[in-house]
Amino acid sequence: MATNRSRRLRKKLCVDEFQELGFELNLTFKEDLADEAIDTFLEQFLRDAMTANDLGYVGGDDFGLVCLAKRGSVSEEQRAAVEAWLKGRDELVEFTASPLLDVWYPDNQLNQA
């Protein structure tokens, strides 16, 4: 693939200076948790952790990708805010949040700022 791309094409492909960052999230719920409690947790998660931090969540109830709600990258502060929110929840046995990664091309290295 050509490496000499126009600015317009780099933006369209979300590469180089237009790389967009996010992170993967794995949630492990308590075994005896009712479906209604999981639904309530997810509603609160989307409202308080995602929307409140201008983030979007794509995935299921136990695994997903967190990215910015608009075009752009998730910051380390936003990632830390989501982790802090999840740490305070007793519905979870554990959770893991990956380091920031390229949401369009996960195998690519991160651009240095």
OpenMM code with the backbone's topology and positions (N, CA, C; nanometers):
from openmm import Vec3, app, unit

residues = "MET ALA THR ASN ARG SER ARG ARG LEU ARG LYS LYS LEU CYS VAL ASP GLU PHE GLN GLU LEU GLY PHE GLU LEU ASN LEU THR PHE LYS GLU ASP LEU ALA ASP GLU ALA ILE ASP THR PHE LEU GLU GLN PHE LEU ARG ASP ALA MET THR ALA ASN ASP LEU GLY TYR VAL GLY GLY ASP ASP PHE GLY LEU VAL CYS LEU ALA LYS ARG GLY SER VAL SER GLU GLU GLN ARG ALA ALA VAL GLU ALA TRP LEU LYS GLY ARG ASP GLU LEU VAL GLU PHE THR ALA SER PRO LEU LEU ASP VAL TRP TYR PRO ASP ASN GLN LEU ASN GLN ALA".split()
positions = [
    Vec3(0.0841, -0.1179, 0.0000),
    Vec3(0.0000, 0.0000, 0.0000),
    Vec3(0.0886, 0.1241, 0.0000),
    Vec3(0.0457, 0.2248, -0.0699),
    Vec3(0.1243, 0.3473, -0.0826),
    Vec3(0.1399, 0.4163, 0.0518),
    Vec3(0.2589, 0.4698, 0.0752),
    Vec3(0.2826, 0.5410, 0.2003),
    Vec3(0.2782, 0.6918, 0.1808),
    Vec3(0.2786, 0.7376, 0.0572),
    Vec3(0.2731, 0.8797, 0.0275),
    Vec3(0.1271, 0.9171, 0.0001),
    Vec3(0.0526, 0.9399, 0.1082),
    Vec3(-0.0905, 0.9693, 0.0967),
    Vec3(-0.1157, 1.1174, 0.1177),
    Vec3(-0.2190, 1.1661, 0.0524),
    Vec3(-0.2579, 1.3054, 0.0710),
    Vec3(-0.3199, 1.3225, 0.2104),
    Vec3(-0.3216, 1.4440, 0.2589),
    Vec3(-0.3816, 1.4751, 0.3887),
    Vec3(-0.5276, 1.4298, 0.3926),
    Vec3(-0.5975, 1.4537, 0.2860),
    Vec3(-0.7389, 1.4160, 0.2779),
    Vec3(-0.7561, 1.2648, 0.2928),
    Vec3(-0.6719, 1.1878, 0.2266),
    Vec3(-0.6810, 1.0425, 0.2345),
    Vec3(-0.6396, 0.9922, 0.3731),
    Vec3(-0.5368, 1.0518, 0.4330),
    Vec3(-0.4958, 1.0129, 0.5684),
    Vec3(-0.6097, 1.0357, 0.6672),
    Vec3(-0.6816, 1.1470, 0.6507),
    Vec3(-0.7940, 1.1766, 0.7391),
    Vec3(-0.9063, 1.0757, 0.7179),
    Vec3(-0.9349, 1.0455, 0.5932),
    Vec3(-1.0412, 0.9505, 0.5610),
    Vec3(-1.0100, 0.8112, 0.6147),
    Vec3(-0.8830, 0.7719, 0.6095),
    Vec3(-0.8406, 0.6404, 0.6568),
    Vec3(-0.8108, 0.6361, 0.8067),
    Vec3(-0.8127, 0.7521, 0.8730),
    Vec3(-0.7819, 0.7620, 1.0169),
    Vec3(-0.6425, 0.7082, 1.0473),
    Vec3(-0.5440, 0.7525, 0.9696),
    Vec3(-0.4056, 0.7106, 0.9904),
    Vec3(-0.3171, 0.8318, 1.0150),
    Vec3(-0.1944, 0.8040, 1.0557),
    Vec3(-0.0924, 0.9053, 1.0825),
    Vec3(-0.1444, 1.0082, 1.1827),
    Vec3(-0.1475, 1.1343, 1.1494),
    Vec3(-0.1890, 1.2360, 1.2468),
    Vec3(-0.3388, 1.2298, 1.2788),
    Vec3(-0.4156, 1.1476, 1.2057),
    Vec3(-0.5599, 1.1333, 1.2284),
    Vec3(-0.5952, 1.0015, 1.2979),
    Vec3(-0.4939, 0.9352, 1.3521),
    Vec3(-0.5155, 0.8106, 1.4251),
    Vec3(-0.6105, 0.8358, 1.5420),
    Vec3(-0.7039, 0.7447, 1.5641),
    Vec3(-0.8013, 0.7577, 1.6725),
    Vec3(-0.7780, 0.6464, 1.7750),
    Vec3(-0.7723, 0.6855, 1.9014),
    Vec3(-0.7404, 0.5914, 2.0089),
    Vec3(-0.8624, 0.5610, 2.0942),
    Vec3(-0.8649, 0.4402, 2.1461),
    Vec3(-0.9685, 0.3949, 2.2386),
    Vec3(-0.9099, 0.2822, 2.3212),
    Vec3(-0.9969, 0.2072, 2.3896),
    Vec3(-0.9477, 0.0937, 2.4676),
    Vec3(-1.0556, -0.0130, 2.4789),
    Vec3(-1.0081, -0.1368, 2.4959),
    Vec3(-1.0985, -0.2492, 2.5145),
    Vec3(-1.1312, -0.2638, 2.6616),
    Vec3(-1.2522, -0.3128, 2.6872),
    Vec3(-1.2989, -0.3285, 2.8241),
    Vec3(-1.3591, -0.4675, 2.8402),
    Vec3(-1.3154, -0.5408, 2.9411),
    Vec3(-1.3702, -0.6721, 2.9771),
    Vec3(-1.4322, -0.6617, 3.1148),
    Vec3(-1.5577, -0.7021, 3.1272),
    Vec3(-1.6287, -0.6972, 3.2541),
    Vec3(-1.6653, -0.8387, 3.2970),
    Vec3(-1.6433, -0.8709, 3.4232),
    Vec3(-1.6835, -0.9996, 3.4778),
    Vec3(-1.7808, -0.9728, 3.5925),
    Vec3(-1.9060, -1.0132, 3.5709),
    Vec3(-2.0099, -0.9907, 3.6707),
    Vec3(-2.0117, -1.1033, 3.7735),
    Vec3(-2.0678, -1.0746, 3.8903),
    Vec3(-2.0852, -1.1766, 3.9925),
    Vec3(-2.1757, -1.2867, 3.9372),
    Vec3(-2.1495, -1.4100, 3.9784),
    Vec3(-2.2242, -1.5262, 3.9276),
    Vec3(-2.3737, -1.5183, 3.9565),
    Vec3(-2.4096, -1.4757, 4.0766),
    Vec3(-2.5500, -1.4785, 4.1180),
    Vec3(-2.6260, -1.3492, 4.0856),
    Vec3(-2.5709, -1.2660, 4.0017),
    Vec3(-2.6339, -1.1376, 3.9692),
    Vec3(-2.7516, -1.1583, 3.8736),
    Vec3(-2.8660, -1.1005, 3.9072),
    Vec3(-2.9860, -1.1136, 3.8248),
    Vec3(-2.9726, -1.0325, 3.6965),
    Vec3(-3.0449, -1.0731, 3.5936),
    Vec3(-3.0426, -1.0020, 3.4658),
    Vec3(-3.0856, -0.8565, 3.4802),
    Vec3(-3.1822, -0.8315, 3.5679),
    Vec3(-3.2288, -0.6940, 3.5899),
    Vec3(-3.1177, -0.6074, 3.6497),
    Vec3(-3.0386, -0.6660, 3.7373),
    Vec3(-2.9276, -0.5919, 3.7985),
    Vec3(-2.8202, -0.5603, 3.6939),
    Vec3(-2.7954, -0.6523, 3.6025),
    Vec3(-2.6988, -0.6274, 3.4948),
    Vec3(-2.7503, -0.5178, 3.4029),
    Vec3(-2.8796, -0.5220, 3.3705),
    Vec3(-2.9390, -0.4174, 3.2862),
    Vec3(-2.9286, -0.2807, 3.3522),
    Vec3(-2.9558, -0.2742, 3.4818),
    Vec3(-2.9453, -0.1486, 3.5556),
    Vec3(-2.8014, -0.0990, 3.5569),
    Vec3(-2.7064, -0.1906, 3.5797),
    Vec3(-2.5649, -0.1553, 3.5770),
    Vec3(-2.5276, -0.0960, 3.4412),
    Vec3(-2.5685, -0.1623, 3.3335),
    Vec3(-2.5325, -0.1157, 3.1995),
    Vec3(-2.5925, 0.0215, 3.1684),
    Vec3(-2.7154, 0.0445, 3.2115),
    Vec3(-2.7768, 0.1769, 3.1929),
    Vec3(-2.6967, 0.2836, 3.2659),
    Vec3(-2.6598, 0.2568, 3.3901),
    Vec3(-2.5810, 0.3520, 3.4674),
    Vec3(-2.4418, 0.3697, 3.4071),
    Vec3(-2.3818, 0.2611, 3.3602),
    Vec3(-2.2504, 0.2661, 3.2970),
    Vec3(-2.2541, 0.3563, 3.1733),
    Vec3(-2.3532, 0.3374, 3.0891),
    Vec3(-2.3623, 0.4184, 2.9679),
    Vec3(-2.3876, 0.5658, 3.0005),
    Vec3(-2.4694, 0.5917, 3.1016),
    Vec3(-2.5011, 0.7297, 3.1384),
    Vec3(-2.3868, 0.7963, 3.2147),
    Vec3(-2.3372, 0.7301, 3.3202),
    Vec3(-2.2434, 0.7938, 3.4123),
    Vec3(-2.0970, 0.7828, 3.3715),
    Vec3(-2.0590, 0.6729, 3.3078),
    Vec3(-1.9183, 0.6545, 3.2699),
    Vec3(-1.8930, 0.6917, 3.1239),
    Vec3(-1.9882, 0.6622, 3.0365),
    Vec3(-1.9663, 0.6879, 2.8934),
    Vec3(-2.0134, 0.8287, 2.8534),
    Vec3(-2.1412, 0.8533, 2.8592),
    Vec3(-2.1962, 0.9808, 2.8137),
    Vec3(-2.1395, 1.0986, 2.8923),
    Vec3(-2.1228, 1.0820, 3.0219),
    Vec3(-2.0701, 1.1901, 3.1057),
    Vec3(-1.9271, 1.2275, 3.0679),
    Vec3(-1.8526, 1.1353, 3.0065),
    Vec3(-1.7138, 1.1607, 2.9657),
    Vec3(-1.6992, 1.1752, 2.8145),
    Vec3(-1.8110, 1.1964, 2.7440),
    Vec3(-1.8126, 1.2114, 2.5977),
    Vec3(-1.7545, 1.0896, 2.5263),
    Vec3(-1.7862, 0.9718, 2.5792),
    Vec3(-1.7354, 0.8479, 2.5220),
    Vec3(-1.8490, 0.7653, 2.4638),
    Vec3(-1.8133, 0.6725, 2.3768),
    Vec3(-1.9080, 0.5778, 2.3211),
    Vec3(-1.8616, 0.4370, 2.3518),
    Vec3(-1.9574, 0.3446, 2.3606),
    Vec3(-1.9267, 0.2053, 2.3921),
    Vec3(-1.9892, 0.1179, 2.2850),
    Vec3(-1.9079, 0.0308, 2.2275),
    Vec3(-1.9550, -0.0628, 2.1268),
    Vec3(-1.9219, -0.2019, 2.1768),
    Vec3(-2.0222, -0.2864, 2.1913),
    Vec3(-1.9965, -0.4222, 2.2363),
    Vec3(-2.1143, -0.4785, 2.3104),
    Vec3(-2.0870, -0.5806, 2.3888),
    Vec3(-2.1901, -0.6473, 2.4655),
    Vec3(-2.1825, -0.6109, 2.6121),
    Vec3(-2.2504, -0.6928, 2.6930),
    Vec3(-2.2525, -0.6612, 2.8355),
    Vec3(-2.1259, -0.7029, 2.9089),
    Vec3(-2.0386, -0.7823, 2.8440),
    Vec3(-1.9171, -0.8251, 2.9125),
    Vec3(-1.7875, -0.7880, 2.8397),
    Vec3(-1.7954, -0.7446, 2.7162),
    Vec3(-1.6771, -0.7061, 2.6405),
    Vec3(-1.7149, -0.5978, 2.5408),
    Vec3(-1.6273, -0.4970, 2.5276),
    Vec3(-1.6555, -0.3929, 2.4306),
    Vec3(-1.5365, -0.3022, 2.4079),
    Vec3(-1.5580, -0.2070, 2.3201),
    Vec3(-1.4571, -0.1091, 2.2829),
    Vec3(-1.5076, 0.0287, 2.3214),
    Vec3(-1.4251, 0.1036, 2.3896),
    Vec3(-1.4589, 0.2399, 2.4296),
    Vec3(-1.3844, 0.3355, 2.3378),
    Vec3(-1.4577, 0.4273, 2.2751),
    Vec3(-1.3979, 0.5272, 2.1880),
    Vec3(-1.4651, 0.6613, 2.2151),
    Vec3(-1.4130, 0.7642, 2.1534),
    Vec3(-1.4717, 0.8964, 2.1699),
    Vec3(-1.6066, 0.8997, 2.0993),
    Vec3(-1.7035, 0.9711, 2.1559),
    Vec3(-1.8376, 0.9771, 2.0979),
    Vec3(-1.8385, 1.0498, 1.9639),
    Vec3(-1.7387, 1.1338, 1.9403),
    Vec3(-1.7252, 1.2022, 1.8122),
    Vec3(-1.5891, 1.1631, 1.7546),
    Vec3(-1.5522, 1.2230, 1.6464),
    Vec3(-1.4231, 1.1911, 1.5868),
    Vec3(-1.3099, 1.2389, 1.6778),
    Vec3(-1.2114, 1.1539, 1.6986),
    Vec3(-1.0990, 1.1894, 1.7846),
    Vec3(-1.0566, 1.0727, 1.8704),
    Vec3(-0.9756, 1.1008, 1.9699),
    Vec3(-0.9163, 0.9962, 2.0539),
    Vec3(-0.9567, 1.0104, 2.1998),
    Vec3(-0.9639, 0.8971, 2.2656),
    Vec3(-0.9852, 0.8927, 2.4095),
    Vec3(-0.8553, 0.9364, 2.4768),
    Vec3(-0.8659, 1.0169, 2.5796),
    Vec3(-0.7461, 1.0596, 2.6534),
    Vec3(-0.7217, 0.9639, 2.7700),
    Vec3(-0.6016, 0.9688, 2.8235),
    Vec3(-0.5693, 0.8882, 2.9423),
    Vec3(-0.6582, 0.9284, 3.0600),
    Vec3(-0.6945, 1.0571, 3.0690),
    Vec3(-0.7813, 1.1038, 3.1775),
    Vec3(-0.9199, 1.0416, 3.1661),
    Vec3(-0.9733, 1.0331, 3.0445),
    Vec3(-1.1045, 0.9713, 3.0246),
    Vec3(-1.0989, 0.8221, 3.0580),
    Vec3(-0.9918, 0.7570, 3.0166),
    Vec3(-0.9742, 0.6146, 3.0468),
    Vec3(-0.9685, 0.5947, 3.1978),
    Vec3(-0.8937, 0.6795, 3.2675),
    Vec3(-0.8825, 0.6708, 3.4137),
    Vec3(-1.0175, 0.6962, 3.4814),
    Vec3(-1.0972, 0.7865, 3.4260),
    Vec3(-1.2295, 0.8153, 3.4826),
    Vec3(-1.3211, 0.6931, 3.4723),
    Vec3(-1.3149, 0.6230, 3.3615),
    Vec3(-1.3948, 0.5009, 3.3447),
    Vec3(-1.3479, 0.3939, 3.4428),
    Vec3(-1.2174, 0.3771, 3.4561),
    Vec3(-1.1640, 0.2795, 3.5522),
    Vec3(-1.2071, 0.3133, 3.6952),
    Vec3(-1.2013, 0.4399, 3.7304),
    Vec3(-1.2404, 0.4817, 3.8653),
    Vec3(-1.3886, 0.4530, 3.8895),
    Vec3(-1.4717, 0.4767, 3.7881),
    Vec3(-1.6149, 0.4493, 3.8016),
    Vec3(-1.6379, 0.3002, 3.8211),
    Vec3(-1.5691, 0.2185, 3.7441),
    Vec3(-1.5866, 0.0733, 3.7531),
    Vec3(-1.5362, 0.0177, 3.8861),
    Vec3(-1.4307, 0.0762, 3.9420),
    Vec3(-1.3755, 0.0287, 4.0705),
    Vec3(-1.4763, 0.0430, 4.1829),
    Vec3(-1.5655, 0.1385, 4.1720),
    Vec3(-1.6644, 0.1612, 4.2766),
    Vec3(-1.7892, 0.0761, 4.2648),
    Vec3(-1.7921, -0.0166, 4.1718),
    Vec3(-1.9129, -0.0973, 4.1488),
    Vec3(-1.9010, -0.2344, 4.2144),
    Vec3(-2.0056, -0.2732, 4.2868),
    Vec3(-2.0012, -0.4042, 4.3525),
    Vec3(-2.0651, -0.5146, 4.2683),
    Vec3(-2.1188, -0.4810, 4.1508),
    Vec3(-2.1752, -0.5833, 4.0624),
    Vec3(-2.0662, -0.6653, 3.9928),
    Vec3(-1.9447, -0.6113, 3.9905),
    Vec3(-1.8362, -0.6748, 3.9172),
    Vec3(-1.7439, -0.7548, 4.0091),
    Vec3(-1.7012, -0.8701, 3.9591),
    Vec3(-1.5967, -0.9463, 4.0262),
    Vec3(-1.4623, -0.8840, 3.9903),
    Vec3(-1.4473, -0.8539, 3.8595),
    Vec3(-1.3267, -0.7876, 3.8109),
    Vec3(-1.3555, -0.7234, 3.6766),
    Vec3(-1.2632, -0.6381, 3.6343),
    Vec3(-1.2687, -0.5791, 3.5011),
    Vec3(-1.1260, -0.5535, 3.4557),
    Vec3(-1.1077, -0.5478, 3.3247),
    Vec3(-0.9780, -0.5105, 3.2701),
    Vec3(-1.0007, -0.4080, 3.1597),
    Vec3(-0.9175, -0.3058, 3.1610),
    Vec3(-0.9180, -0.2033, 3.0574),
    Vec3(-0.7813, -0.2074, 2.9906),
    Vec3(-0.7821, -0.2249, 2.8596),
    Vec3(-0.6550, -0.2334, 2.7877),
    Vec3(-0.5880, -0.0965, 2.7837),
    Vec3(-0.4605, -0.0931, 2.7517),
    Vec3(-0.3972, 0.0364, 2.7237),
    Vec3(-0.4619, 0.0968, 2.5990),
    Vec3(-0.4413, 0.2252, 2.5778),
    Vec3(-0.4958, 0.2881, 2.4586),
    Vec3(-0.4427, 0.2192, 2.3339),
    Vec3(-0.5302, 0.2021, 2.2357),
    Vec3(-0.4929, 0.1372, 2.1109),
    Vec3(-0.5633, 0.2067, 1.9945),
    Vec3(-0.5140, 0.1821, 1.8743),
    Vec3(-0.5732, 0.2368, 1.7524),
    Vec3(-0.7057, 0.1649, 1.7290),
    Vec3(-0.8184, 0.2383, 1.7327),
    Vec3(-0.9488, 0.1735, 1.7216),
    Vec3(-0.9794, 0.1258, 1.5794),
    Vec3(-0.9161, 0.1835, 1.4798),
    Vec3(-0.9407, 0.1429, 1.3412),
    Vec3(-0.8466, 0.0318, 1.2978),
    Vec3(-0.7260, 0.0360, 1.3451),
    Vec3(-0.6231, -0.0620, 1.3084),
    Vec3(-0.5520, -0.1072, 1.4355),
    Vec3(-0.6136, -0.1975, 1.5127),
    Vec3(-0.5590, -0.2356, 1.6443),
    Vec3(-0.4168, -0.2909, 1.6419),
    Vec3(-0.3732, -0.3463, 1.5295),
    Vec3(-0.2381, -0.4014, 1.5222),
    Vec3(-0.1319, -0.2943, 1.4982),
    Vec3(-0.1728, -0.1735, 1.4595),
    Vec3(-0.0777, -0.0654, 1.4349),
    Vec3(-0.0240, -0.0095, 1.5664),
    Vec3(0.0991, 0.0378, 1.5606),
    Vec3(0.1572, 0.1045, 1.6770),
    Vec3(0.0957, 0.2432, 1.6920),
    Vec3(0.1021, 0.2946, 1.8131),
    Vec3(0.0495, 0.4288, 1.8390),
    Vec3(0.1472, 0.5331, 1.7890),
    Vec3(0.0947, 0.6404, 1.7311),
    Vec3(0.1785, 0.7523, 1.6893),
    Vec3(0.2292, 0.8246, 1.8127),
    Vec3(0.3504, 0.8684, 1.8086),
    Vec3(0.4058, 0.9474, 1.9184),
    Vec3(0.3625, 1.0919, 1.9017),
    Vec3(0.3108, 1.1497, 2.0074),
    Vec3(0.2595, 1.2878, 2.0023),
    Vec3(0.3704, 1.3888, 1.9992),
] * unit.nanometer
topology = app.Topology()
chain = topology.addChain("A")
for resn in residues:
    res = topology.addResidue(resn, chain)
    for name in ("N", "CA", "C"):
        topology.addAtom(name, app.Element.getBySymbol(name[0]), res)
